[in-house]
């Protein structure tokens, strides 16, 4: 066991410095086939020649950091090369090597060339009990290959939509999604990347913990857990409090350090909204949907137990776990409350910063909750978007534009769909003329969509950030940061301009029109057909 023998001092560096990679001697991790780090650090560099020489050397505490940096740099370089080659292949429409591959893949194991089934053949196949797994896998590979260079590889007389329909049908049956959600997620990515996304949802995300800096330092926590037989390392340069756990000989949620509040079991993606929020000491902060308390306690730690954090959750039952975590982690500046988020700022307002981690469909955490694959419908997304739009307007109104240090709102979801992310953010920009999007401060992540399937969003939406399991090895997530400013009094001239804009501006999320110069509240009548009836998502949240 790692805990036997004399205690070794592990140099994790200072908590104030950018974290370095730590390799722990022990059994090989089951996650070794996946990226060791949640985010490859592009800034890390090392000489490849020295890296090759080190492979023959014995791993010691002295050379551990240098070897780790070299391996990370090599992995990053390889990933960049692969991406460049794939992009080049798509632009050139395939090289001679790809042509040879095409000829090999055109023939199946029985020597027959690939044939895209017709609608009648698919119906017969379904009546016969469906195809076997190997046939589905091969058909998916062939459809991806053909769609990569459709003009050259497609069968005569077959349309692109037929290949896409076949591919989405096979994805649904192979990975266990309903047809609606398969199509919704498929269109978020290029064809080849879509397969990577669905595949990544079948793999559990790494176990990560957040050091509670109110009680300990990360290097001390790491040393204590290593001595208990835990195989871990820092997550990456983007956080100086996160640790990634590979293997543990003890329950990671029941160690003395956990019970003493030295760390919080928390997904790496949920660090992001708080990092973007960047609360400053002595500020007044609202966490509108806070249970079970991972983000609230992170905010309290960044505030160094100064100021005040209002931790709100509409579900009173969930505030029990929230309160327990607040006490366990020693957060003395937290007030727990239970209001419907749409009641703010009526119950209280004037906050320096507000965090709205909105209720969502959970399409970014399918690896944790596979029920999302089959229990989401178009009605669910409509109702959720309705609720999110209400909440974001209330969150904006709860921020004090007079704040000397803050005046910020961070909106986040654990979903990857445009309906719950860019559409909601664009809606807020149109309904509140005194807000603007600002940089999140996150050094990685993909830009938000400014155009999506015929919808056009405000150009500043590209400042928002998207995170994907197949790209960043963390749960799918979305983060947007708003700056709330003082409301400007409108003049007759500006009203005339606004009226002209209202006639010409098309709202991407709903097809209605609106002016940026006039603040409008949420209009429930727009979605009345979806809200009538005995079932209402709003009533259950």
VEXKEBA-18516 format. One line per field, with one value per residue (C-alpha): chain; x, y, z; residue in one letter; residue number from 1. Coordinates in steps of 0.05 Angstrom, whole numbers, plus 32768, in hexadecimal, padded with zeros to 4 digits. Layout:
BEGIN
unit <- (A,...) .
east <- (X,...) .
north <- (Y,...) .
up <- (Z,...) .
code <- (A,...) .
pos <- (NUM,...) .
//
This chain:
BEGIN
unit <- (A,A,A,A,A,A,A,A,A,A,A,A,A,A,A,A,A,A,A,A,A,A,A,A,A,A,A,A,A,A,A,A,A,A,A,A,A,A,A,A,A,A,A,A,A,A,A,A,A,A,A,A,A,A,A,A,A,A,A,A,A,A,A,A,A,A,A,A,A,A,A,A,A,A,A,A,A,A,A,A,A,A,A,A,A,A,A,A,A,A,A,A,A,A,A,A,A,A,A,A,A,A,A,A,A,A,A,A,A,A,A,A,A,A,A,A,A,A,A,A,A,A,A,A,A,A,A,A,A,A,A,A,A,A,A,A,A,A,A,A,A,A,A,A,A,A,A,A,A,A,A,A,A,A,A,A,A,A,A,A,A,A,A,A,A,A,A,A,A,A,A,A,A,A,A,A,A,A,A,A,A,A,A,A,A,A,A,A,A,A,A,A,A,A,A,A,A,A,A,A,A,A,A,A,A,A,A,A,A,A,A,A,A,A,A,A,A,A,A,A,A,A,A,A,A,A,A,A,A,A,A,A,A,A,A,A,A,A,A,A,A,A,A,A,A,A,A,A,A,A,A,A,A,A,A,A,A,A,A,A,A,A,A,A,A,A,A,A,A,A,A,A,A,A,A,A,A,A,A,A,A,A,A,A,A,A,A,A,A,A,A,A,A,A,A,A,A,A,A,A,A,A,A,A,A,A,A,A,A,A,A,A,A,A,A,A,A,A,A,A,A,A,A,A,A,A,A,A,A,A,A,A,A,A,A,A,A,A,A,A,A,A,A,A,A,A,A,A,A,A,A,A,A,A,A,A,A,A,A,A,A,A,A,A,A,A,A,A,A,A,A,A,A,A,A,A,A,A,A,A,A,A,A,A,A,A,A,A,A,A,A,A,A,A,A,A,A,A,A,A,A,A,A,A,A,A,A,A,A,A,A,A,A,A,A,A,A,A,A,A,A,A,A,A,A,A,A,A,A,A,A,A,A,A,A,A,A,A,A,A,A,A,A,A,A,A,A,A,A,A,A,A,A,A,A,A,A,A,A,A,A,A,A,A,A,A,A,A,A,A,A,A,A,A,A,A,A,A,A,A,A,A,A,A,A,A,A,A,A,A,A,A,A,A,A,A,A,A,A,A,A,A,A,A,A,A,A,A,A,A,A,A,A,A,A,A,A,A,A,A,A,A,A,A,A,A,A,A,A,A,A,A,A,A,A,A,A,A,A,A,A) .
east <- (8000,8014,800A,8040,8087,80A2,807B,8095,8091,8070,8080,803F,805A,8039,7FED,7FFA,8021,8005,7FFB,802B,801E,8029,8035,802A,804D,801B,7FF1,7FDE,7F9E,7F62,7F5E,7FA3,7F83,7F62,7F83,7FA6,7F96,7F51,7F6C,7FAD,7FD7,7FED,801C,8046,8083,80BE,80F7,80E1,8128,8130,80EB,8101,8140,8118,80EF,812B,8136,8119,80DF,80F2,80D5,810B,80FC,80B1,809C,80C9,80B0,8068,8071,8092,805A,8025,8048,804F,8005,7FF1,801E,8002,7FBB,7FCA,7FEA,7FAE,7F7E,7FA6,7FA8,7F5D,7F4F,7F7F,7F5E,7F1A,7F31,7F55,7F1C,7F47,7F8D,7FA6,7FAD,7F64,7F52,7F75,7F51,7F0F,7F1B,7F29,7EED,7EBE,7EC0,7EA5,7EBE,7E97,7EB7,7E78,7E7A,7E56,7E0E,7DE3,7DA1,7D62,7D24,7D05,7D44,7D47,7CFF,7D0C,7D4A,7D22,7CEC,7D22,7D3A,7D6C,7DB4,7DEC,7E1D,7E56,7E2A,7E14,7E5C,7E73,7E38,7E48,7E90,7E7D,7E4A,7E7D,7EB0,7E7F,7E66,7EAF,7EB3,7E6C,7E75,7EAC,7E95,7E49,7E21,7E01,7DBB,7DC0,7DBA,7DE2,7DA3,7D9B,7DE1,7DD4,7D92,7DB2,7DEC,7DBF,7D92,7DCF,7DEA,7DA7,7DA4,7DEE,7DF4,7DAC,7D91,7D4C,7D48,7D38,7D75,7DA3,7D93,7D97,7DDC,7DF5,7DEC,7E18,7E58,7E78,7E68,7EA8,7EA9,7E61,7E76,7EAD,7E7B,7E4B,7E85,7EA0,7E5C,7E66,7EA6,7EA3,7EC5,7F01,7EF4,7F0A,7F0C,7F13,7F41,7F1F,7F51,7F2C,7F48,7F87,7FB6,7FB4,7FFA,7FEC,7FAA,7FCC,8002,7FD0,7FA6,7FE3,7FF8,7FB3,7FBC,7F9B,7FB8,7FAD,7FCA,7FB9,7F82,7FA6,7FC1,7F7B,7F6D,7F9A,7F69,7F55,7F6F,7F5E,7F57,7F6A,7F67,7F5D,7F64,7F34,7EEF,7EFF,7EBE,7ECB,7F13,7F24,7F38,7EF4,7ECF,7EFA,7EE6,7F29,7F0B,7ECA,7EBA,7EAA,7EAA,7EE1,7EAE,7E8B,7ECB,7EC2,7E87,7EA7,7EEA,7EC4,7E9D,7EDF,7EC1,7EEA,7EF1,7EB9,7E88,7E3E,7E32,7DF3,7DF5,7DAE,7DAD,7DE2,7DD4,7DFB,7E2C,7E6A,7E69,7E51,7E8A,7EBB,7EA2,7EA9,7EF0,7F02,7EE3,7F0F,7ED1,7EC7,7E8A,7E4A,7E30,7DE6,7DDE,7D99,7D75,7D2C,7D29,7D27,7D39,7D7B,7D90,7D9F,7DDB,7DED,7DED,7E15,7E4C,7E4E,7E5B,7E8C,7EB7,7EB8,7E95,7E81,7E68,7E2F,7DE5,7DB9,7D74,7D3D,7D18,7D00,7D38,7D04,7CF3,7D35,7D41,7CFE,7D16,7D5C,7D89,7DC4,7DF9,7E40,7E40,7E0C,7E17,7DDD,7DED,7DA9,7D7E,7D8A,7D80,7DC3,7DDA,7E21,7E21,7E04,7E40,7E25,7DDB,7DCB,7D80,7D88,7D91,7D48,7D1F,7D28,7CF6,7CEC,7CBA,7CEF,7D1F,7CE8,7CD5,7D1D,7D2F,7CF1,7D07,7D50,7D3A,7D11,7D4A,7D7F,7D56,7D4B,7D96,7DA8,7D77,7D97,7DDC,7DED,7E08,7E23,7E53,7E9A,7EBC,7E88,7E48,7E50,7E22,7E3A,7E08,7E19,7DF9,7E10,7DF0,7E0D,7DCD,7DC6,7D7E,7D96,7DD6,7DE0,7D96,7D8C,7DC8,7DB2,7D6D,7D8A,7DB2,7D74,7D48,7D7A,7D9D,7DCB,7DF1,7E29,7E52,7E9A,7ED3,7ECA,7F14,7F17,7F54,7F36,7EF4,7ED2,7EB0,7E65,7E3D,7E2B,7E06,7DE3,7DB5,7D97,7D98,7DC3,7DDA,7DFB,7E45,7E5C,7E40,7E83,7EA0,7E7A,7E9C,7E87,7EA7,7EA0,7EB1,7ED5,7EFF,7F0D,7F03,7ECF,7E84,7E62,7E5A,7E4A,7E61,7E4D,7E61,7E39,7E4C,7E10,7E13,7DE8,7DA9,7DAC,7D6F,7D55,7D4D,7D18,7D4E,7D65,7D1D,7D14,7D53,7D3B,7CF9,7D1C,7D49,7D0C,7CEF,7D2E,7D4D,7D3B,7D3F,7D65,7D46,7CFD,7CF3,7CD7,7CF3,7D0E,7D37,7D75,7D62,7D23,7D24,7CEB,7CD8,7CCA,7C8A,7C6A,7C34,7C68,7C6E,7C27,7C17,7C51,7C40,7BF6,7BE2,7BEE,7C38,7C65,7CB0,7CAF,7C83,7CB0,7CF2) .
north <- (8000,8048,8056,8024,8039,807E,80BB,80DB,8127,8139,817D,819A,81E0,821D,8225,826B,8251,822F,81E5,81B2,816A,8135,80EC,80BC,8078,8041,8011,8025,804C,8033,8078,8072,8067,80AB,80EF,80F1,813A,8157,8190,8189,81C6,81E5,8214,81DB,81CC,819E,8185,8145,8129,812D,810E,80D0,80CA,80CE,8091,8066,8087,8071,809D,80C4,80FE,812A,811C,8110,8157,815C,8119,812D,816F,814B,8118,814E,8177,813A,8128,8170,8171,812E,8146,8185,815D,812E,8169,818B,814B,8141,8188,8184,8143,8163,81A0,8178,8147,810B,80F5,80B7,8095,80A3,8089,8047,8046,8052,8015,7FEA,8003,7FFD,7FB3,7F93,7F53,7F29,7F4E,7F74,7FBF,7FEC,7FFB,802F,800E,802A,803A,7FF7,7FD1,7FF5,7FE3,7F9A,7F9B,7FB7,7F82,7F4D,7F65,7F99,7F93,7F76,7FA4,7F98,7FAC,7FEC,7FFE,7FF3,801B,8055,8056,8054,808C,80B8,80A9,80B9,80F9,810F,8114,810B,811D,80E9,80B0,80B0,807C,8095,80AF,80B2,80F5,8110,8111,80C6,80B9,80E8,80C7,8083,809A,80BB,807D,8050,807F,807D,8031,8026,8057,8053,8099,80AC,80C7,810E,8118,80F3,8124,8161,814E,8136,8179,819C,8180,816D,8125,8104,812D,811B,80D2,80E6,810B,80D0,80A1,80CE,80CC,8081,808C,80A5,80E8,80EA,80EF,8134,8157,81A1,81B5,81DF,8217,822D,81F0,81D8,81E1,81B5,819A,8186,8165,813F,8126,810E,80E9,80CA,80AE,808E,806A,809B,80A2,80EA,8126,8170,817B,81AF,81F5,8215,8206,8206,81E2,81A5,815E,8124,80E0,80A2,806A,8066,802E,8054,8072,80B8,80D2,80B8,80C9,80F0,812A,8129,8127,8160,818A,818D,817F,817A,8143,816D,8166,818E,81B1,81D0,81F5,821F,824C,8261,826F,829A,82BD,82CF,82E9,831C,8321,8345,8340,832D,82F0,82C8,8280,8279,822C,8215,81CE,81A3,81DB,81CE,8212,8236,821C,822C,8274,8278,825F,8293,82C8,82AD,82AC,82F7,8319,82F0,82B8,82AC,8263,825A,821C,8216,81CE,81D2,8189,8194,81CA,8194,817B,81C3,81D6,8197,81A8,81F1,81DB,81A3,81D2,8209,823F,8275,82A9,8280,828C,8252,8264,8243,826F,8264,8285,82AE,82D3,82F8,8333,833C,8317,8335,8355,8383,834C,8359,8317,82E2,829A,8278,822F,8224,81E5,81C2,8182,8163,8154,8163,812E,80F2,80C8,80D1,80CC,80A0,80AA,80EC,80C4,80B0,80DD,8120,813B,817C,8191,818A,81B8,81EB,81ED,81EF,8228,824E,8245,8257,8298,82AC,829C,82C1,8301,82FD,82F0,832E,8358,833E,835A,839F,83CA,83F9,83C5,83E0,839C,8371,8378,8334,82F9,82B4,8287,823D,81FA,81B2,81AD,81B2,81C5,8209,8211,8214,823C,826D,8277,8289,82B7,82DA,82E2,8304,8334,8349,8350,8376,83B0,83BD,837C,8365,8325,8327,82F6,82BC,82BB,8271,8262,8226,820E,8219,8259,825E,825A,829C,8276,8233,8212,8252,8277,82B5,82CC,830B,830C,8312,82CC,82B2,82CA,8291,824E,8207,81C9,8182,813D,8126,8165,8179,8137,8157,815B,8184,81CA,8212,8253,829B,82DA,831A,8360,8386,83D1,840C,8414,844F,847C,8477,84B6,84C1,84B9,8477,8460,846D,8445,840E,840B,8403,83CD,83AA,83A4,8388,835E,8314,82F0,82AF,8288,8295,82B9,82F7,833D,8369,83A8,83AC,83F1,83D9,83A8,8377,8344,82FB,82F0,82AF,82B6,82A6,825F,8257,821B,81F5,8207,81F4,81B1,8188,817F,81BA,81B7,81FC,81E2,81A7,81CE) .
up <- (8000,7FF5,803E,8056,8068,8075,805F,8020,8019,7FD7,7FBA,7F9F,7F9D,7FBC,7FB9,7F9E,7F63,7F25,7F37,7F1C,7F08,7F3D,7F2C,7F65,7F67,7F6C,7F43,7EFD,7EF9,7ED3,7EB4,7E95,7E51,7E56,7E5E,7EA2,7EAA,7EA3,7E78,7E50,7E61,7E20,7E46,7E5F,7E34,7E38,7E0D,7DE9,7DE6,7E32,7E38,7E11,7E3B,7E7C,7E68,7E78,7EBC,7EFE,7F16,7F54,7F7A,7F5C,7F13,7F1A,7F09,7ECB,7EB0,7EBC,7E97,7E5D,7E57,7E59,7E24,7DF7,7E00,7DEE,7DB1,7D99,7DA2,7D7A,7D42,7D3F,7D3C,7D05,7CDC,7CE3,7CCF,7C94,7C7D,7C7E,7C57,7C23,7C1B,7C2A,7C15,7BF3,7C37,7C45,7C01,7C12,7C54,7C31,7C04,7C41,7C68,7C2E,7C38,7C76,7C98,7C66,7C2B,7C19,7C0C,7C3D,7C2A,7C4B,7C5D,7C3E,7C68,7C55,7C68,7CAB,7CB9,7CA8,7CD4,7D0E,7D07,7D07,7D4C,7D36,7D1E,7D48,7D6C,7D3A,7D00,7D23,7D34,7CEC,7CD1,7CFF,7CE9,7CA0,7CA7,7CCA,7C94,7C5C,7C7C,7C83,7C37,7C1F,7BD5,7BCC,7BF8,7BF7,7BD1,7B91,7B9C,7BE8,7C0C,7C46,7C71,7C68,7C83,7CBE,7CCC,7CCC,7CF8,7D2C,7D2D,7D39,7D6F,7D93,7D92,7DA1,7DDB,7DF5,7DE7,7DD0,7D89,7D9E,7DCB,7D9B,7D63,7D92,7DAB,7D67,7D46,7D79,7D5B,7D19,7D08,7D20,7D60,7D6F,7D74,7DA4,7DCF,7DD3,7DE2,7E19,7E3B,7E46,7E6E,7EB7,7EC3,7EF1,7F3C,7F53,7F96,7FA8,7FE0,8015,801F,805E,8081,805C,8022,7FE4,7FED,8035,8021,7FE7,8016,8049,8015,7FF4,8038,803D,7FFA,7FCA,7F84,7F6E,7F4B,7F40,7F0C,7EE1,7EDE,7EDC,7F26,7F63,7F90,7F67,7F6C,7F3F,7F61,7F39,7F6C,7FB6,7FE9,8017,800B,7FF1,800F,8055,8065,80A5,8077,8055,8097,80B1,8076,8053,800F,7FE7,7FB6,7F7A,7F2E,7F0C,7EE0,7F1C,7F2E,7EEF,7F01,7F43,7F21,7EEE,7F26,7F49,7F8A,7FB0,7FFD,8022,7FE9,7FED,7FC1,7FAE,7F98,7F7C,7F76,7FA6,7FBF,7FD0,7FDD,7FB3,7F92,7FD0,7FFB,7FC3,7FC2,800E,800A,7FD5,8001,803A,8067,805E,8041,803D,8010,800A,7FF6,7FDA,7FC1,7FAE,7FC7,8013,801A,7FF6,8026,8059,8032,8022,806C,807E,804C,8061,80A9,8097,806E,80A2,807A,80AB,807A,805B,8065,804C,8032,8009,7FD7,7F91,7F69,7F43,7F84,7F81,7F87,7FAA,7FE8,7FE5,7FB2,7FAA,7FA4,7F8C,7F67,7F57,7F41,7F1C,7F10,7EF0,7EF1,7EAF,7E86,7E9C,7E55,7E6C,7EA3,7E7E,7E95,7EDD,7ECD,7E92,7E9C,7E77,7E37,7E35,7E63,7E40,7E0D,7DE7,7E1C,7E53,7E2E,7E22,7E6B,7E83,7E54,7E6D,7EB6,7EA6,7E83,7EC0,7EEF,7EC8,7EC6,7F11,7F1B,7EF2,7F1A,7F5B,7F49,7F61,7F28,7F5E,7F78,7F7B,7F76,7F53,7F2C,7F0B,7EFC,7EE7,7EC4,7EBD,7EAD,7EAA,7E65,7E1F,7DF9,7DD9,7DF3,7E3B,7E2F,7DF6,7DEB,7E35,7E36,7DF6,7E13,7E51,7E26,7E01,7E3F,7E69,7E46,7E82,7E7D,7E50,7E4A,7E62,7E5E,7E8F,7EA2,7E91,7E67,7E44,7E29,7DE5,7DD2,7DD6,7D95,7D74,7D3D,7D42,7D10,7CF6,7D39,7D41,7D85,7D9D,7D87,7DCF,7DDE,7DC5,7E08,7E2A,7E32,7E23,7E41,7E25,7E42,7E03,7DFF,7E47,7E6B,7E9A,7E9C,7E65,7E7F,7E6A,7E8A,7E7A,7EA1,7EA0,7EB8,7ED3,7EC9,7EDC,7EB3,7E83,7E7C,7E35,7E0B,7DD5,7DA0,7DBD,7DC1,7D77,7D67,7D94,7D70,7D2E,7D4B,7D67,7D21,7D03,7D3A,7D39,7D7A,7D71,7DA9,7D9A,7D59,7D7C,7D7B,7DB2,7DBE,7DE8,7E02,7E26,7E60,7E5E,7E91,7E83,7E5C,7E72,7E3D,7E07,7E22,7E3C,7E0E,7E2C,7E74,7E74,7E8E,7ECD,7EC0,7ECC,7ED5,7EF6,7F2E,7F3B,7F40) .
code <- (X,X,X,X,X,X,X,X,X,X,X,X,X,X,X,X,X,X,X,X,X,X,X,X,X,X,X,X,X,X,X,X,X,X,X,X,X,X,X,X,X,X,X,X,X,X,X,X,X,X,X,X,X,X,X,X,X,X,X,X,X,X,X,X,X,X,X,X,X,X,X,X,X,X,X,X,X,X,X,X,X,X,X,X,X,X,X,X,X,X,X,X,X,X,X,X,X,X,X,X,X,X,X,X,X,X,X,X,X,X,X,X,X,X,X,X,X,X,X,X,X,X,X,X,X,X,X,X,X,X,X,X,X,X,X,X,X,X,X,X,X,X,X,X,X,X,X,X,X,X,X,X,X,X,X,X,X,X,X,X,X,X,X,X,X,X,X,X,X,X,X,X,X,X,X,X,X,X,X,X,X,X,X,X,X,X,X,X,X,X,X,X,X,X,X,X,X,X,X,X,X,X,X,X,X,X,X,X,X,X,X,X,X,X,X,X,X,X,X,X,X,X,X,X,X,X,X,X,X,X,X,X,X,X,X,X,X,X,X,X,X,X,X,X,X,X,X,X,X,X,X,X,X,X,X,X,X,X,X,X,X,X,X,X,X,X,X,X,X,X,X,X,X,X,X,X,X,X,X,X,X,X,X,X,X,X,X,X,X,X,X,X,X,X,X,X,X,X,X,X,X,X,X,X,X,X,X,X,X,X,X,X,X,X,X,X,X,X,X,X,X,X,X,X,X,X,X,X,X,X,X,X,X,X,X,X,X,X,X,X,X,X,X,X,X,X,X,X,X,X,X,X,X,X,X,X,X,X,X,X,X,X,X,X,X,X,X,X,X,X,X,X,X,X,X,X,X,X,X,X,X,X,X,X,X,X,X,X,X,X,X,X,X,X,X,X,X,X,X,X,X,X,X,X,X,X,X,X,X,X,X,X,X,X,X,X,X,X,X,X,X,X,X,X,X,X,X,X,X,X,X,X,X,X,X,X,X,X,X,X,X,X,X,X,X,X,X,X,X,X,X,X,X,X,X,X,X,X,X,X,X,X,X,X,X,X,X,X,X,X,X,X,X,X,X,X,X,X,X,X,X,X,X,X,X,X,X,X,X,X,X,X,X,X,X,X,X,X,X,X,X,X,X,X,X,X,X,X,X,X,X,X,X,X,X,X,X,X,X,X,X,X,X,X,X,X,X,X,X,X,X,X,X,X,X,X,X,X,X,X,X) .
pos <- (1,2,3,4,5,6,7,8,9,10,11,12,13,14,15,16,17,18,19,20,21,22,23,24,25,26,27,28,29,30,31,32,33,34,35,36,37,38,39,40,41,42,43,44,45,46,47,48,49,50,51,52,53,54,55,56,57,58,59,60,61,62,63,64,65,66,67,68,69,70,71,72,73,74,75,76,77,78,79,80,81,82,83,84,85,86,87,88,89,90,91,92,93,94,95,96,97,98,99,100,101,102,103,104,105,106,107,108,109,110,111,112,113,114,115,116,117,118,119,120,121,122,123,124,125,126,127,128,129,130,131,132,133,134,135,136,137,138,139,140,141,142,143,144,145,146,147,148,149,150,151,152,153,154,155,156,157,158,159,160,161,162,163,164,165,166,167,168,169,170,171,172,173,174,175,176,177,178,179,180,181,182,183,184,185,186,187,188,189,190,191,192,193,194,195,196,197,198,199,200,201,202,203,204,205,206,207,208,209,210,211,212,213,214,215,216,217,218,219,220,221,222,223,224,225,226,227,228,229,230,231,232,233,234,235,236,237,238,239,240,241,242,243,244,245,246,247,248,249,250,251,252,253,254,255,256,257,258,259,260,261,262,263,264,265,266,267,268,269,270,271,272,273,274,275,276,277,278,279,280,281,282,283,284,285,286,287,288,289,290,291,292,293,294,295,296,297,298,299,300,301,302,303,304,305,306,307,308,309,310,311,312,313,314,315,316,317,318,319,320,321,322,323,324,325,326,327,328,329,330,331,332,333,334,335,336,337,338,339,340,341,342,343,344,345,346,347,348,349,350,351,352,353,354,355,356,357,358,359,360,361,362,363,364,365,366,367,368,369,370,371,372,373,374,375,376,377,378,379,380,381,382,383,384,385,386,387,388,389,390,391,392,393,394,395,396,397,398,399,400,401,402,403,404,405,406,407,408,409,410,411,412,413,414,415,416,417,418,419,420,421,422,423,424,425,426,427,428,429,430,431,432,433,434,435,436,437,438,439,440,441,442,443,444,445,446,447,448,449,450,451,452,453,454,455,456,457,458,459,460,461,462,463,464,465,466,467,468,469,470,471,472,473,474,475,476,477,478,479,480,481,482,483,484,485,486,487,488,489,490,491,492,493,494,495,496,497,498,499,500,501,502,503,504,505,506,507,508,509,510,511,512,513,514,515,516,517,518,519,520,521,522,523,524,525,526,527,528,529,530,531,532,533,534,535,536,537,538,539,540,541) .
//
